Amino acid sequence: MSDSGEPNKATVEELEKGQTLVQVSEENIKLTRKILWKLDTRILPVLAVLFLCSFLDRTNVGNARLYNLEGDIAITDHEYDQGLAVFYATYILSEIPSNLILKKLTPGIWLPCLTFFWGISAMCLGFVQNFAGFVGVRALLGLTEGGLLPGIVLYLSTIYTRGELALRIGIFYTAASLSGAFGGLLARGISEIGTRGGLNKWRWIFVLEGLFTALVGIAAYFLLPNGAGSAKFLTPEERQFAVSRLHAPTIGGGNSEKETTEKFSWGEVARGVFSMQTWFTACAYFGILSGLYSFGLFLPTIISGLGYTADEAQLWSVIPYAVASVVTVCTAYISDHYRVRGPVMLCSLPLAIIGYAVIANTNNNQVKYGMTFLMATGLYSSVPPVLGWLSNNSAGHYKRATTSGLQLAIANCGGFVAVFIYPKTQGPNYHQGHSIILGLLCAGWVLVLCNVLYCAKINRDKANGKYDKYRGFGDDRDPTFKLVL
C-alpha cells in the first residue's frame, strides 16, 4: 500500500494473480464435477450390469439346485460340491494373467469379450446331462469369468483418482448384493416357465440368464471406453482435463503419466507378489469372501431349511441383499470422504461377526433370518474399502495389476471353503459351517488392523527420510507417496 492509500503495482499484480488462481480453481472444480458425473453415469452402470451378470452366473447354481438339478443329472451332493470347486479353481487361475494382458488388449475389448464368453458358458449349463458335463462347463465358466473383477478394479484405478475409487467400487459392487435379490426374483419368475420346450425349470434359469449375459457383453463393447482419454461422451476439452488431472501431483503422490508408458517388468510383478499389504488385505478378503460365497450359494437353501418352500425361499432371500446394497454405498462414501479404508472395515466387519456368532448358536427361525441382515450388511459393505485400499497403495501399472489379481486370487479361495463347509447333512442349523466363517472373519479383522498399523509405519518411515533413495521413482516407494490407512 502506498502513502496515498492506493495499492501499489506489486500489490495489484498479486491480487490479480490471486483472483486468477481462484477463478481457475473454481473452473477446475466445476469441470471436475461435470466430468465425474459423465463418467459415473456412463461407465459405472455398464460395469454394474457386468458385475451383476457375474454374480448371477456364479450363484444361480444355488437357485437351480432348489429345482432338482442334482436329481435330473444324477449327481450326488459331493459331486455337486466338486463341480463348484472346479469352478473356483479355474476362476482363481485366470485372475492374474487376465490383469496382465488387460493393458495390451485394452479394457474396452477385453472386459466385454470375457462377459460374452462366460454368458455362452452359462447357457451351456442348461444342457448338461451328467457329472462330466457339469464339471467341464463350470470349469469353462470360471476360466472366462475370473478376470472380470480384478479387471474392473484396475480399469477404474486408471480413470478415477485415489480419493474417488472406493465410492465407485461401492456403487458397482452393489450389483453383487442386488444380484442376490434380483437372482432370487428372476429364478422365481423363470420357474413359472415350467417344462416348456422340454427343459426343466433349472435348465431355463441357466439358459435365459446366460443369454442375457452374452447380450450384455455385446452391448458393453459399444458402450465401454478404454479410458477417460478415449471416452466419446466427453468433449475434447473434458478428455484432456480428465487425463491431466490424473497426471497432476496429488496428496499421496504417484505418477500416472509414467504408468501410461510403463513397460512390462517381472520386477514389478515380484514387487506386487511380495508386498506385505497384498497378503494382509488378501487374507482378510479371503475371510470376507468365504462368508459371501457361502451366503450367496446357500442362502436359498438355508431359508428353505427354515420351513419355507423353494418358491418362498427365493422371495425371502431378496430383502437382506437389498438392505446390504444401500449400506454398501453409504460405507464406500464414508471411506472416500475421510480417505480411510482399514478403520471403516474395522467398524463394518463386526456386524457380520455378530450375525454369524448368533446364527450359529440359535434355533429360533426368526432370529436366524434377522441375522442374515447383519451378515449381508457386514460382508458386502467391507468389500469396497478392501478392494480400493490395495489399489490405492500400489503405484506402477504392472505392480497394481499384480496386486489386484493376486489379492482376488487368494481371496477367491474362499469359494473352496464355502463349497465344503455347508453340506446338506448339517442343515438346517449349519452350526459347523457358520462357526468356521465366524473364525475366518475374526482373523480378517485382526489382519485389517495389522495392515493399518503397517501402513502407518511406512508413512512414518517416509517422513523420517528412510525412503529418500526412491525419490523420483514415481511409484509407491517414492517418499511423496503417502499410503492410505
Number of C-alpha atoms within 10 A of each C-alpha: 11 9 7 7 7 10 13 12 11 10 13 13 12 11 13 12 12 12 12 12 12 12 12 12 12 12 12 14 12 12 16 16 12 14 20 16 12 15 20 16 11 16 20 19 15 19 24 21 20 27 24 24 27 24 21 29 26 22 21 23 22 18 29 21 18 19 20 14 20 17 11 13 15 14 17 12 13 12 16 19 20 19 20 24 23 22 25 26 19 19 26 24 18 20 30 24 15 24 30 21 15 22 18 9 13 14 22 18 17 21 26 25 18 21 28 26 20 29 29 23 28 30 26 21 25 24 17 17 13 13 17 13 16 22 22 16 24 27 22 20 29 27 25 23 30 30 28 24 22 25 25 21 23 25 21 24 23 19 20 21 16 24 19 21 26 34 23 21 25 30 23 25 27 25 26 27 29 24 28 28 23 21 26 25 18 20 25 20 14 18 19 11 14 15 13 10 8 9 15 19 23 26 23 26 29 28 21 18 23 28 19 16 30 25 15 19 26 14 14 23 18 11 17 21 19 18 20 23 18 14 20 12 15 17 12 13 9 18 18 14 18 23 19 14 16 20 17 12 13 16 11 17 20 30 22 24 14 15 17 13 9 12 10 12 10 10 11 19 20 14 18 26 18 11 13 14 24 27 21 22 25 28 24 26 30 26 26 29 28 25 29 24 21 23 21 26 24 22 21 28 25 22 23 21 17 19 12 16 14 18 19 15 23 27 20 19 25 20 14 22 26 21 17 25 25 18 19 28 23 15 25 28 21 16 26 20 13 10 18 21 27 26 14 21 24 18 13 23 25 18 20 28 22 15 24 26 19 18 23 20 15 13 13 11 16 10 13 21 19 14 22 23 20 22 26 26 26 26 29 29 29 25 26 29 29 23 24 30 25 23 23 26 23 26 24 23 26 27 26 26 30 27 33 28 32 24 28 28 24 21 22 26 21 25 25 20 21 26 22 15 19 23 15 14 9 12 15 17 21 18 18 14 21 23 19 18 27 24 14 23 26 17 15 24 22 15 22 27 17 16 20 21 14 17 19 16 13 17 20 13 14 20 14 11 11 13 16 15 11 15 14 13 15 20 23 22 24 21 27 24 22 23 25 21 21
